[in-house]
Amino acid sequence: MTAPQADPRAARTRARLRQALLDECAQRPLADVSVAALVRRAGVGRATFYLHYGDLEALAVDACADVVRDAVDALHAWRGAPDPASPPPALAVFFTGLVPHAGLYRSLLRPGGGGPLGHVLHEDLRARSHTERTLAGAPQPDLIASAVAATFAGVLADWLHGLIEATPDQITHQVWRLLVTLHRARLP
């Protein structure tokens, strides 16, 4: 994005473009969405689109960035010692909230956790996990933060792609147990 983040007009335009993309993707896959249809729906010019985004994928990643923040927040929505049997309610809300736009997320998050959204998710989750482990004085913050980020991104992507069969509630509990186990790991 080339427009300044603090400009309220630019923020409103980006918000309209993000919403238009979500609306378009509710009707068709991202690969079938055209810039022309998107700018028509958003009520902006084609040049305005390219002022803010290099291409549709960049817009899609930006539109889905809230999902990344929601995931990171949901995974850290607990205090004290985490109970592997009781995931934070925010994690269940996160998985349930993915369902309406699962097709869009699948196009940006490849099996195994790759893809442009997977990259953003991995970076944000790794940074948050590393910071919290470091502040808590937990051992091996680098290793565990990487393992947590890779595990979550991979499981999330595989679930979205149907490689893991589970309801949102089931995957919430399964992921939570995995991540708590990783955080509790005692490695030499």
N, C-alpha and C positions, 0 to 999 in steps of 0.2 A: 504494500500500500504506500502510495506516495503522499497522500493527504495527511496533514497533521492530525494526530489523535484528539487534540483538545478542541478542534473546530466543531461546534455543535451541528452546523449544516452538514459537514462531512460525516459525522456520526449518524445523523438522521438518514442520509443517503445510503450509507453502508447498511443500516438497519433495514431500510426498504428493500435493498438488493438481497440481503440475507433472507428476509421473509418471503420475497418473491421466489427465491430458489427453493425454499422449503415447500412452498405452495406448488411449484412446478413439479418437484420431486415426489409430491404426494400423488401425482397423476401419472408420472412416467419415470423411468430410470434416468439418472444423471447423464448417461451417455446419449440420451435422446433429447435432452434439454438444449435449446439453442440460445445464444446470447440475444438474438432478436426477440424471441418470446419472453425471455427474462426481463429485458429492459422495458418491453411493452407492459408487462405485468407490474413492474416497479414504478412505471411512469417517469423514467429517466432516459436520457439519450445514451446511445452506444458509446460515445466518447467519454461520457461520465462514468460508465462501467469501467472502461479501460484506465481511467484516471485512478480508480480505487483498486482494481484487481487486474492482474496479468492475464488471467484466464478463468474459466468456470471452476476448475479444480481449486484454485486459490480462494475463490469465493466460497466454495463448498467447505473447505477446511475452516475458513473463518466462521461460517454459519454453524459448523459443528463444534467450534472451540468451546462453547458453553458446555457441551457434553463432556469434554475433557476436564474442565474445571469441576463439573458436577461429580465426575468419577473420582477425582483426586480428593475433593471435599468429603464425598461419601465414604471413602476408604479411611479417612482420618476423623470421622465423626464419633469418636469414642474417647473416653478419658479413663485413666487408671489402667488396670490390667485387662486386656481384651479377653472376653469369654468366647472361645471358639464356637459355642453352641448358640450364641446370640449376636448375629451381625447387627451393625447399626441400622436403624430404620431407614436412614438416608440411602443406604446401599440398595435396599429393596426398591425404594422409589426410583433410584437411578436405573436399575435393570428394567423395571416396568415401563419407565418413560422412553426407553429406546425403541420399543415395539412399533409405534406409529411411523417412524422414519427409518426402520431397519434397512431398507433397500439403499438409502443414501449412505448410511454408515458402512454398509458392506462394500460400497464402491470406493470408499476412502480408507478402509481398514481391511487389509488382506488377511487370509488365513495365516495364523502364526503371529499376527500382530504387526505386520509390515504395512506399508502404504503411508501416505501423507498424514492421515489422522493418527495412525499408530505411532509414527515418529513423534508427533507432538505429545501424545498421551505418555509415551515412554519417557520423554524428557521431563515433562511436568511432574509425573508421578515419582520418577527417580529423584528429582531435586527435592520434592517435599519429604519423601521418605528419608533421604540422606540427612536433611536438616533436622527432622524430628529425632532420628537415631543419634545424631551428634549431640543435640541439646540434652537428650536423656542419658548420654554417656554409654549408650549401648555399643557392644562390640561390633567391629567390622561394618561400619556404616556404608562403605563403598560397595562391598560385595552384596550385602542384604538389600540395599536400595536398588541395585541393578536386578537382583533376582525377583524382587517384588514387582518392579515395573515390567519386566519381561513376562513374568507369569500372568499378571493381570491383563496386559495388552494381548498376549497370546490366547488366553482363555476367552476373553471377551470377543475377540475376532472369530475364533473357532465357533463359539456359541452363535454369534450372529450369522455365520455361514452354514449353520446346521451341522457342524461336525461334532458338536456336543448337544445331545438331546436333553433338554431340561426346561422346565418352566422358569419364568423370572424368579420366583421364590426359591426354587431348587438351586438355580445357579448362584443366587445370592449366598445361600448357606454353604455351598461347595467352595466358592471362591474365598469366602471369609475364612473357612477352616484352613484352606491352603496358605493364605497370607499370614494368618496367625502362626501357623507352623513354621513358616519361613522366618518370621520375626523372632521366634523362640529358639531357632536353631543354634546349637553350640558347636561351632566349628573350630578345629585346632588352629 
